[in-house]
Amino acid sequence: MNIGLGSCGEFHSCYESCMRADQISEEEYEELDVLHYKVENQLLRLIESLQRKQKRWRVEGHLSTGIMEPNIPLFQHSIIPIRQRRSS
């Protein structure tokens, strides 16, 4: 997510440079700026949301493996073939 946010900032620099070099009109610049603002803010909200969830899962002890896992019961599979389990 942070890479995407950085790329969003690079894109802003690119269209800013294009406008200064008269490669795009002010109208095109404004359109890009509105879209950039929208995407950047959505990315920021997503990053903040994921950070809050990650913190909550760590506090609840669901991040012991280093992988974010919600509080969902896991099914355990036996490594013993079915025929052997029935004969036991």
QUINORHU-V327285 format. One record per residue. N is the residue number from 1. RES is the residue in one small letter. SS is DSSP state (2 for helix, 1 for strand, 0 for the rest). NEAR is the number of other C-alpha atoms within 8 Angstrom. D_LAST is the distance of its C-alpha to the last C-alpha in Angstrom with 1 decimal. Layout:
n=N res=RES ss=SS near=NEAR d_last=D_LAST
n=N res=RES ss=SS near=NEAR d_last=D_LAST
This chain:
n=1 res=m ss=0 near=6 d_last=51.1
n=2 res=n ss=2 near=6 d_last=53.6
n=3 res=i ss=2 near=6 d_last=54.3
n=4 res=g ss=2 near=8 d_last=55.1
n=5 res=l ss=2 near=11 d_last=57.4
n=6 res=g ss=2 near=8 d_last=59.2
n=7 res=s ss=2 near=8 d_last=59.6
n=8 res=c ss=2 near=11 d_last=61.0
n=9 res=g ss=2 near=8 d_last=63.6
n=10 res=e ss=2 near=8 d_last=64.5
n=11 res=f ss=2 near=8 d_last=65.1
n=12 res=h ss=2 near=10 d_last=67.4
n=13 res=s ss=2 near=8 d_last=69.4
n=14 res=c ss=2 near=8 d_last=69.6
n=15 res=y ss=2 near=11 d_last=71.1
n=16 res=e ss=2 near=9 d_last=73.3
n=17 res=s ss=2 near=8 d_last=74.7
n=18 res=c ss=2 near=10 d_last=75.1
n=19 res=m ss=2 near=12 d_last=77.2
n=20 res=r ss=2 near=7 d_last=79.4
n=21 res=a ss=0 near=7 d_last=80.0
n=22 res=d ss=0 near=7 d_last=81.0
n=23 res=q ss=0 near=7 d_last=78.2
n=24 res=i ss=0 near=10 d_last=76.9
n=25 res=s ss=0 near=8 d_last=79.0
n=26 res=e ss=2 near=7 d_last=78.8
n=27 res=e ss=2 near=6 d_last=77.3
n=28 res=e ss=2 near=8 d_last=74.5
n=29 res=y ss=2 near=12 d_last=74.0
n=30 res=e ss=2 near=8 d_last=73.7
n=31 res=e ss=2 near=8 d_last=71.1
n=32 res=l ss=2 near=9 d_last=69.0
n=33 res=d ss=2 near=9 d_last=69.5
n=34 res=v ss=2 near=8 d_last=68.3
n=35 res=l ss=2 near=8 d_last=65.1
n=36 res=h ss=2 near=10 d_last=64.6
n=37 res=y ss=2 near=8 d_last=64.9
n=38 res=k ss=2 near=8 d_last=62.4
n=39 res=v ss=2 near=9 d_last=59.8
n=40 res=e ss=2 near=10 d_last=60.3
n=41 res=n ss=2 near=8 d_last=59.9
n=42 res=q ss=2 near=8 d_last=56.8
n=43 res=l ss=2 near=11 d_last=55.2
n=44 res=l ss=2 near=9 d_last=56.3
n=45 res=r ss=2 near=8 d_last=54.8
n=46 res=l ss=2 near=8 d_last=51.5
n=47 res=i ss=2 near=10 d_last=51.4
n=48 res=e ss=2 near=8 d_last=52.2
n=49 res=s ss=2 near=8 d_last=49.5
n=50 res=l ss=2 near=8 d_last=46.8
n=51 res=q ss=2 near=8 d_last=48.0
n=52 res=r ss=2 near=8 d_last=47.8
n=53 res=k ss=2 near=8 d_last=44.2
n=54 res=q ss=2 near=9 d_last=43.2
n=55 res=k ss=2 near=8 d_last=44.9
n=56 res=r ss=2 near=8 d_last=43.2
n=57 res=w ss=2 near=13 d_last=39.7
n=58 res=r ss=2 near=10 d_last=40.4
n=59 res=v ss=2 near=7 d_last=41.6
n=60 res=e ss=2 near=6 d_last=38.5
n=61 res=g ss=0 near=7 d_last=36.3
n=62 res=h ss=0 near=11 d_last=34.8
n=63 res=l ss=0 near=10 d_last=36.3
n=64 res=s ss=0 near=7 d_last=34.3
n=65 res=t ss=0 near=4 d_last=33.4
n=66 res=g ss=0 near=5 d_last=37.0
n=67 res=i ss=0 near=6 d_last=36.4
n=68 res=m ss=0 near=8 d_last=37.6
n=69 res=e ss=0 near=8 d_last=34.8
n=70 res=p ss=0 near=6 d_last=35.6
n=71 res=n ss=0 near=5 d_last=33.7
n=72 res=i ss=0 near=5 d_last=31.0
n=73 res=p ss=0 near=4 d_last=27.4
n=74 res=l ss=0 near=4 d_last=25.2
n=75 res=f ss=0 near=4 d_last=21.9
n=76 res=q ss=0 near=4 d_last=19.2
n=77 res=h ss=0 near=4 d_last=17.1
n=78 res=s ss=0 near=5 d_last=13.8
n=79 res=i ss=0 near=4 d_last=14.4
n=80 res=i ss=0 near=6 d_last=10.9
n=81 res=p ss=0 near=7 d_last=11.4
n=82 res=i ss=2 near=6 d_last=10.3
n=83 res=r ss=2 near=6 d_last=9.0
n=84 res=q ss=2 near=8 d_last=6.5
n=85 res=r ss=2 near=8 d_last=5.4
n=86 res=r ss=2 near=6 d_last=5.5
n=87 res=s ss=2 near=5 d_last=3.8
n=88 res=s ss=0 near=4 d_last=0.0
